[in-house]
Amino acid sequence: MSKVIFFVSLMLYITLFFNSQAISKPWYSENFDELKKGDLTPQDTWRNGAIASGTIQSKIIHGGQGQSLYIIENSGNQRTFEGGHAGLQYLAFWAYVPKEYPEGNLQIYTGAAAGDNKIAFFSRIYNNKRIAAHSGDKKGTVISTVDSKVTYSFEEWFHVRYVMDFDKQTYSLYVNNQLGAENVVFRGGAKEMSWLQMRWDHEQKLEIYIDEIELGDGKGEDAENWLGKKKSVSLKNKLTIKWGTIKDGISRGGSL
């Protein structure tokens, strides 16, 4: 009997494993390590959505090596993707806010190239540890705002993941793999995802770093591992590290 139970358990594990691999499948990823320092645009076909571009730099990076994207006020970063991606999709990335600053916030959008109002979801990462998921209508109007039940800490990298259901026209937000908001209605009527924007096209202060962006089919439950690349570190270890203890030229924070 024990052998039968073991065999059944093994087959169940194998089935669940391969099913989980099929559920989440990345189709775009960028850790900025292979790009030139300086303006992100027009590298990797990114383009400006505002006055200035985000900056590729190596002072503050996730995992202790490589490069990341530094975004400040009056900057916009937009990238389009070939073909539309429908059904269940996810966007994941690591973010770092050195300190509280006045007023500014990072705006994050995805959307479609055509159809009713082209926006899918619209979210903001604010200066005061707040992350907001905005709910809207198919005309693109924001109807209400849901603050994430999970927040972030200054001077620590935190992981953000949005899971979008283009059939139901809703999305959920996860912070450090914990559910922060769910079933938030799209701001717009996008039926698929074909572009991504990260911007703050205003003069109010903004200072945030983005690393290891990943887009894919499914829920992306393992996206915080960034495809198992060596640059990523475990969530448990990363969240307990203060940048003041990291050496070898990695800055604690501040402007470039």
BAMI-825316 format. One record per residue (C-alpha): x, y, z; residue in three letters; residue number from 1. Coordinates in nm, 4 decimals. Layout:
N
+----------+----------+----------+--------+-----+
:        u :        v :        w : residu : num :
+----------+----------+----------+--------+-----+
:        X :        Y :        Z :    ALA : NUM :
...
+----------+----------+----------+--------+-----+
***
This chain:
256
+----------+----------+----------+--------+-----+
:        u :        v :        w : residu : num :
+----------+----------+----------+--------+-----+
:   0.0000 :   0.0000 :   0.0000 :    MET :   1 :
:   0.2821 :   0.2396 :   0.0854 :    SER :   2 :
:   0.4368 :   0.1857 :  -0.2590 :    LYS :   3 :
:   0.1043 :   0.2677 :  -0.4242 :    VAL :   4 :
:   0.0687 :   0.5849 :  -0.2198 :    ILE :   5 :
:   0.4259 :   0.6842 :  -0.3044 :    PHE :   6 :
:   0.3680 :   0.6227 :  -0.6763 :    PHE :   7 :
:   0.0411 :   0.8181 :  -0.6794 :    VAL :   8 :
:   0.2039 :   1.1049 :  -0.4886 :    SER :   9 :
:   0.4977 :   1.1075 :  -0.7293 :    LEU :  10 :
:   0.2712 :   1.1171 :  -1.0348 :    MET :  11 :
:   0.0636 :   1.3947 :  -0.8774 :    LEU :  12 :
:   0.3791 :   1.5969 :  -0.8079 :    TYR :  13 :
:   0.5039 :   1.5498 :  -1.1643 :    ILE :  14 :
:   0.1649 :   1.6484 :  -1.3058 :    THR :  15 :
:   0.1433 :   1.9598 :  -1.0899 :    LEU :  16 :
:   0.5017 :   2.0529 :  -1.1731 :    PHE :  17 :
:   0.4546 :   2.0392 :  -1.5472 :    PHE :  18 :
:   0.1166 :   2.2063 :  -1.5251 :    ASN :  19 :
:   0.2716 :   2.4913 :  -1.3264 :    SER :  20 :
:   0.5406 :   2.5287 :  -1.5883 :    GLN :  21 :
:   0.2739 :   2.5501 :  -1.8566 :    ALA :  22 :
:   0.0677 :   2.8043 :  -1.6626 :    ILE :  23 :
:   0.3411 :   3.0682 :  -1.6472 :    SER :  24 :
:   0.5533 :   3.1239 :  -1.9555 :    LYS :  25 :
:   0.7650 :   3.4419 :  -1.9915 :    PRO :  26 :
:   0.7668 :   3.5975 :  -2.3386 :    TRP :  27 :
:   0.9694 :   3.9127 :  -2.2607 :    TYR :  28 :
:   1.2353 :   3.9879 :  -2.0002 :    SER :  29 :
:   1.4894 :   4.2657 :  -1.9528 :    GLU :  30 :
:   1.7437 :   4.3092 :  -1.6735 :    ASN :  31 :
:   1.9230 :   4.6022 :  -1.8464 :    PHE :  32 :
:   2.2637 :   4.4373 :  -1.7985 :    ASP :  33 :
:   2.3437 :   4.4204 :  -2.1705 :    GLU :  34 :
:   2.2397 :   4.7790 :  -2.2452 :    LEU :  35 :
:   2.4698 :   5.0813 :  -2.2577 :    LYS :  36 :
:   2.4767 :   5.3163 :  -1.9596 :    LYS :  37 :
:   2.2848 :   5.6369 :  -2.0135 :    GLY :  38 :
:   1.9424 :   5.6852 :  -2.1716 :    ASP :  39 :
:   1.7265 :   5.3758 :  -2.1958 :    LEU :  40 :
:   1.5696 :   5.4988 :  -2.5195 :    THR :  41 :
:   1.6016 :   5.3999 :  -2.7979 :    PRO :  42 :
:   1.7760 :   5.0845 :  -2.6727 :    GLN :  43 :
:   1.5863 :   4.7541 :  -2.6946 :    ASP :  44 :
:   1.3245 :   4.9513 :  -2.8944 :    THR :  45 :
:   1.2156 :   5.1483 :  -2.5853 :    TRP :  46 :
:   1.1021 :   5.5038 :  -2.6587 :    ARG :  47 :
:   1.0256 :   5.8190 :  -2.4623 :    ASN :  48 :
:   0.6737 :   5.8818 :  -2.3451 :    GLY :  49 :
:   0.7665 :   6.2205 :  -2.1975 :    ALA :  50 :
:   1.0468 :   6.4801 :  -2.2021 :    ILE :  51 :
:   1.3289 :   6.2556 :  -2.0802 :    ALA :  52 :
:   1.4270 :   5.8915 :  -2.0775 :    SER :  53 :
:   1.4983 :   5.6670 :  -1.7828 :    GLY :  54 :
:   1.8696 :   5.6085 :  -1.7182 :    THR :  55 :
:   2.0633 :   5.2825 :  -1.7241 :    ILE :  56 :
:   2.3054 :   5.2816 :  -1.4286 :    GLN :  57 :
:   2.4993 :   5.0407 :  -1.2071 :    SER :  58 :
:   2.5082 :   5.2095 :  -0.8642 :    LYS :  59 :
:   2.1873 :   5.0526 :  -0.7345 :    ILE :  60 :
:   2.0926 :   4.7137 :  -0.8785 :    ILE :  61 :
:   1.8982 :   4.4114 :  -0.7692 :    HIS :  62 :
:   2.1105 :   4.1124 :  -0.6826 :    GLY :  63 :
:   2.4320 :   4.3097 :  -0.6339 :    GLY :  64 :
:   2.5572 :   4.3063 :  -0.9924 :    GLN :  65 :
:   2.4692 :   4.4328 :  -1.3375 :    GLY :  66 :
:   2.2566 :   4.7390 :  -1.4144 :    GLN :  67 :
:   1.9066 :   4.8715 :  -1.3512 :    SER :  68 :
:   1.6728 :   5.1434 :  -1.4760 :    LEU :  69 :
:   1.6635 :   5.4721 :  -1.2830 :    TYR :  70 :
:   1.3459 :   5.6777 :  -1.3333 :    ILE :  71 :
:   1.3025 :   6.0403 :  -1.2271 :    ILE :  72 :
:   1.0511 :   6.3195 :  -1.2890 :    GLU :  73 :
:   0.9608 :   6.4253 :  -1.6462 :    ASN :  74 :
:   1.0584 :   6.0857 :  -1.7829 :    SER :  75 :
:   0.8620 :   5.8263 :  -1.9741 :    GLY :  76 :
:   0.9542 :   5.4791 :  -2.0912 :    ASN :  77 :
:   0.7395 :   5.2845 :  -2.3343 :    GLN :  78 :
:   0.7895 :   4.9610 :  -2.5271 :    ARG :  79 :
:   0.5646 :   4.7831 :  -2.7743 :    THR :  80 :
:   0.5592 :   4.4095 :  -2.8446 :    PHE :  81 :
:   0.4855 :   4.2139 :  -3.1591 :    GLU :  82 :
:   0.1468 :   4.0497 :  -3.1613 :    GLY :  83 :
:  -0.1140 :   4.0753 :  -2.8916 :    GLY :  84 :
:  -0.1072 :   3.8703 :  -2.5740 :    HIS :  85 :
:  -0.4544 :   3.7838 :  -2.4468 :    ALA :  86 :
:  -0.6116 :   3.5704 :  -2.1776 :    GLY :  87 :
:  -0.4207 :   3.5549 :  -1.8493 :    LEU :  88 :
:  -0.1026 :   3.7666 :  -1.8541 :    GLN :  89 :
:   0.1408 :   3.8971 :  -1.5937 :    TYR :  90 :
:   0.3876 :   4.1830 :  -1.5524 :    LEU :  91 :
:   0.6552 :   4.1471 :  -1.2841 :    ALA :  92 :
:   0.9579 :   4.3516 :  -1.1784 :    PHE :  93 :
:   1.1756 :   4.4493 :  -0.8824 :    TRP :  94 :
:   1.1625 :   4.8081 :  -0.7523 :    ALA :  95 :
:   1.3677 :   5.0157 :  -0.5070 :    TYR :  96 :
:   1.2774 :   5.3504 :  -0.3482 :    VAL :  97 :
:   1.5718 :   5.5074 :  -0.1603 :    PRO :  98 :
:   1.3671 :   5.7451 :   0.0550 :    LYS :  99 :
:   1.0440 :   5.9374 :   0.0802 :    GLU : 100 :
:   1.0164 :   6.2314 :  -0.1568 :    TYR : 101 :
:   0.7431 :   6.4924 :  -0.2163 :    PRO : 102 :
:   0.4440 :   6.4238 :  -0.4398 :    GLU : 103 :
:   0.5857 :   6.2069 :  -0.7218 :    GLY : 104 :
:   0.4751 :   5.8564 :  -0.8181 :    ASN : 105 :
:   0.5583 :   5.5990 :  -1.0811 :    LEU : 106 :
:   0.2727 :   5.5367 :  -1.3253 :    GLN : 107 :
:   0.2470 :   5.1893 :  -1.4760 :    ILE : 108 :
:   0.0240 :   5.1029 :  -1.7711 :    TYR : 109 :
:  -0.0293 :   4.8147 :  -2.0100 :    THR : 110 :
:  -0.2633 :   4.8120 :  -2.3057 :    GLY : 111 :
:  -0.3511 :   4.7184 :  -2.6600 :    ALA : 112 :
:  -0.2701 :   4.8742 :  -2.9939 :    ALA : 113 :
:  -0.6329 :   4.8855 :  -3.1038 :    ALA : 114 :
:  -0.9901 :   4.8522 :  -2.9815 :    GLY : 115 :
:  -1.1965 :   5.0404 :  -2.7245 :    ASP : 116 :
:  -0.9883 :   5.2629 :  -2.4994 :    ASN : 117 :
:  -0.6482 :   5.0998 :  -2.5325 :    LYS : 118 :
:  -0.5507 :   5.0876 :  -2.1642 :    ILE : 119 :
:  -0.5691 :   4.7647 :  -1.9642 :    ALA : 120 :
:  -0.4523 :   4.8294 :  -1.6104 :    PHE : 121 :
:  -0.3269 :   5.1471 :  -1.4460 :    PHE : 122 :
:  -0.1334 :   5.1436 :  -1.1175 :    SER : 123 :
:   0.0929 :   5.3754 :  -0.9190 :    ARG : 124 :
:   0.3850 :   5.3294 :  -0.6810 :    ILE : 125 :
:   0.3852 :   5.6346 :  -0.4541 :    TYR : 126 :
:   0.6591 :   5.8093 :  -0.2585 :    ASN : 127 :
:   0.5244 :   5.7091 :   0.0838 :    ASN : 128 :
:   0.5281 :   5.3260 :   0.0660 :    LYS : 129 :
:   0.1820 :   5.3246 :  -0.0903 :    ARG : 130 :
:   0.0967 :   5.1189 :  -0.3988 :    ILE : 131 :
:  -0.2386 :   5.1840 :  -0.5649 :    ALA : 132 :
:  -0.4439 :   4.9818 :  -0.8113 :    ALA : 133 :
:  -0.6828 :   5.2042 :  -1.0070 :    HIS : 134 :
:  -1.0221 :   5.0788 :  -1.1212 :    SER : 135 :
:  -1.1907 :   5.2340 :  -1.4228 :    GLY : 136 :
:  -1.4385 :   5.2016 :  -1.7056 :    ASP : 137 :
:  -1.4044 :   5.1192 :  -2.0739 :    LYS : 138 :
:  -1.3789 :   5.4891 :  -2.1588 :    LYS : 139 :
:  -1.0505 :   5.5086 :  -1.9677 :    GLY : 140 :
:  -1.1832 :   5.7008 :  -1.6689 :    THR : 141 :
:  -1.0546 :   5.6161 :  -1.3200 :    VAL : 142 :
:  -1.3577 :   5.5282 :  -1.1057 :    ILE : 143 :
:  -1.1947 :   5.4246 :  -0.7793 :    SER : 144 :
:  -0.8600 :   5.3434 :  -0.6185 :    THR : 145 :
:  -0.7675 :   5.0360 :  -0.4184 :    VAL : 146 :
:  -0.4629 :   5.0720 :  -0.1933 :    ASP : 147 :
:  -0.2526 :   4.7577 :  -0.1696 :    SER : 148 :
:  -0.2892 :   4.5704 :   0.1583 :    LYS : 149 :
:   0.0844 :   4.4977 :   0.1308 :    VAL : 150 :
:   0.3320 :   4.7840 :   0.1146 :    THR : 151 :
:   0.7079 :   4.8281 :   0.0691 :    TYR : 152 :
:   1.0023 :   4.9602 :   0.2716 :    SER : 153 :
:   1.2555 :   5.2266 :   0.1794 :    PHE : 154 :
:   1.6084 :   5.1113 :   0.0950 :    GLU : 155 :
:   1.4935 :   4.7560 :   0.0210 :    GLU : 156 :
:   1.4184 :   4.5929 :  -0.3119 :    TRP : 157 :
:   1.0578 :   4.4746 :  -0.3332 :    PHE : 158 :
:   0.8880 :   4.2599 :  -0.5943 :    HIS : 159 :
:   0.5730 :   4.3708 :  -0.7781 :    VAL : 160 :
:   0.3540 :   4.1453 :  -0.9909 :    ARG : 161 :
:   0.0335 :   4.2297 :  -1.1765 :    TYR : 162 :
:  -0.1860 :   3.9461 :  -1.3042 :    VAL : 163 :
:  -0.4218 :   4.0596 :  -1.5801 :    MET : 164 :
:  -0.7273 :   3.8685 :  -1.7028 :    ASP : 165 :
:  -0.8110 :   4.0119 :  -2.0444 :    PHE : 166 :
:  -1.1234 :   3.7963 :  -2.0686 :    ASP : 167 :
:  -1.2706 :   3.9209 :  -1.7402 :    LYS : 168 :
:  -1.1167 :   4.2708 :  -1.7802 :    GLN : 169 :
:  -0.9755 :   4.2622 :  -1.4264 :    THR : 170 :
:  -0.6338 :   4.2441 :  -1.2611 :    TYR : 171 :
:  -0.4729 :   4.1631 :  -0.9275 :    SER : 172 :
:  -0.1641 :   4.3044 :  -0.7568 :    LEU : 173 :
:   0.0983 :   4.1124 :  -0.5596 :    TYR : 174 :
:   0.3764 :   4.2707 :  -0.3526 :    VAL : 175 :
:   0.6567 :   4.0387 :  -0.2417 :    ASN : 176 :
:   0.4347 :   3.7520 :  -0.3586 :    ASN : 177 :
:   0.1557 :   3.8543 :  -0.1207 :    GLN : 178 :
:  -0.1873 :   3.9564 :  -0.2507 :    LEU : 179 :
:  -0.2322 :   4.3315 :  -0.2234 :    GLY : 180 :
:  -0.5470 :   4.3835 :  -0.4339 :    ALA : 181 :
:  -0.7640 :   4.1583 :  -0.6478 :    GLU : 182 :
:  -1.0333 :   4.1735 :  -0.9155 :    ASN : 183 :
:  -0.9672 :   4.5404 :  -0.9881 :    VAL : 184 :
:  -1.1468 :   4.6479 :  -1.3068 :    VAL : 185 :
:  -0.9397 :   4.7589 :  -1.6078 :    PHE : 186 :
:  -0.9145 :   5.1279 :  -1.6786 :    ARG : 187 :
:  -1.0071 :   5.0877 :  -2.0436 :    GLY : 188 :
:  -1.1283 :   4.8155 :  -2.2749 :    GLY : 189 :
:  -0.8050 :   4.6550 :  -2.3954 :    ALA : 190 :
:  -0.8577 :   4.2949 :  -2.5084 :    LYS : 191 :
:  -0.4866 :   4.2111 :  -2.5234 :    GLU : 192 :
:  -0.1465 :   4.3432 :  -2.4179 :    MET : 193 :
:   0.0907 :   4.4871 :  -2.6759 :    SER : 194 :
:   0.2647 :   4.7721 :  -2.4888 :    TRP : 195 :
:   0.4039 :   4.8719 :  -2.1498 :    LEU : 196 :
:   0.4616 :   5.2185 :  -2.0020 :    GLN : 197 :
:   0.6521 :   5.3233 :  -1.6885 :    MET : 198 :
:   0.6594 :   5.6996 :  -1.6450 :    ARG : 199 :
:   0.6139 :   6.0120 :  -1.4365 :    TRP : 200 :
:   0.5741 :   6.2997 :  -1.6828 :    ASP : 201 :
:   0.5446 :   6.5725 :  -1.4204 :    HIS : 202 :
:   0.7879 :   6.8018 :  -1.2417 :    GLU : 203 :
:   0.7207 :   6.6694 :  -0.8919 :    GLN : 204 :
:   1.0101 :   6.4709 :  -0.7487 :    LYS : 205 :
:   1.0442 :   6.1050 :  -0.8392 :    LEU : 206 :
:   1.3268 :   5.8639 :  -0.7626 :    GLU : 207 :
:   1.2772 :   5.4919 :  -0.8202 :    ILE : 208 :
:   1.4834 :   5.2045 :  -0.9601 :    TYR : 209 :
:   1.3408 :   4.9187 :  -1.1674 :    ILE : 210 :
:   1.5121 :   4.5878 :  -1.2431 :    ASP : 211 :
:   1.4363 :   4.2495 :  -1.3993 :    GLU : 212 :
:   1.1142 :   4.3230 :  -1.5855 :    ILE : 213 :
:   0.9254 :   4.0139 :  -1.6979 :    GLU : 214 :
:   0.6071 :   3.9716 :  -1.9016 :    LEU : 215 :
:   0.4432 :   3.6380 :  -1.9690 :    GLY : 216 :
:   0.1441 :   3.4116 :  -2.0052 :    ASP : 217 :
:  -0.0249 :   3.2968 :  -1.6855 :    GLY : 218 :
:   0.0000 :   3.4173 :  -1.3281 :    LYS : 219 :
:   0.3802 :   3.4320 :  -1.3022 :    GLY : 220 :
:   0.3942 :   3.2866 :  -0.9509 :    GLU : 221 :
:   0.7678 :   3.2212 :  -0.9856 :    ASP : 222 :
:   0.8507 :   3.5511 :  -1.1515 :    ALA : 223 :
:   1.0416 :   3.6792 :  -0.8468 :    GLU : 224 :
:   1.3124 :   3.4256 :  -0.9352 :    ASN : 225 :
:   1.3538 :   3.5885 :  -1.2763 :    TRP : 226 :
:   1.3874 :   3.2608 :  -1.4642 :    LEU : 227 :
:   1.6370 :   3.1319 :  -1.2091 :    GLY : 228 :
:   1.9148 :   3.3626 :  -1.3254 :    LYS : 229 :
:   2.2093 :   3.4036 :  -1.0889 :    LYS : 230 :
:   2.1556 :   3.7764 :  -1.0611 :    LYS : 231 :
:   1.8364 :   3.7265 :  -0.8605 :    SER : 232 :
:   1.8519 :   3.6436 :  -0.4926 :    VAL : 233 :
:   1.5942 :   3.4780 :  -0.2749 :    SER : 234 :
:   1.3080 :   3.6953 :  -0.1567 :    LEU : 235 :
:   1.3743 :   3.6040 :   0.2056 :    LYS : 236 :
:   1.7404 :   3.7052 :   0.1922 :    ASN : 237 :
:   1.6872 :   4.0207 :  -0.0118 :    LYS : 238 :
:   1.4270 :   4.1732 :   0.2133 :    LEU : 239 :
:   1.6526 :   4.1489 :   0.5180 :    THR : 240 :
:   1.9484 :   4.3214 :   0.3542 :    ILE : 241 :
:   1.9985 :   4.6923 :   0.4118 :    LYS : 242 :
:   2.1919 :   4.8698 :   0.1377 :    TRP : 243 :
:   2.4198 :   5.0249 :   0.3972 :    GLY : 244 :
:   2.5784 :   4.6847 :   0.4514 :    THR : 245 :
:   2.6449 :   4.6153 :   0.0851 :    ILE : 246 :
:   2.9872 :   4.7179 :  -0.0415 :    LYS : 247 :
:   3.1851 :   4.6895 :  -0.3648 :    ASP : 248 :
:   3.0678 :   5.0213 :  -0.5023 :    GLY : 249 :
:   2.6928 :   4.9816 :  -0.4604 :    ILE : 250 :
:   2.5464 :   5.3121 :  -0.3460 :    SER : 251 :
:   2.2926 :   5.3294 :  -0.0638 :    ARG : 252 :
:   2.0752 :   5.5741 :  -0.2552 :    GLY : 253 :
:   2.0336 :   5.9292 :  -0.3738 :    GLY : 254 :
:   2.0698 :   6.0963 :  -0.7098 :    SER : 255 :
:   2.3236 :   5.9998 :  -0.9690 :    LEU : 256 :
+----------+----------+----------+--------+-----+
***
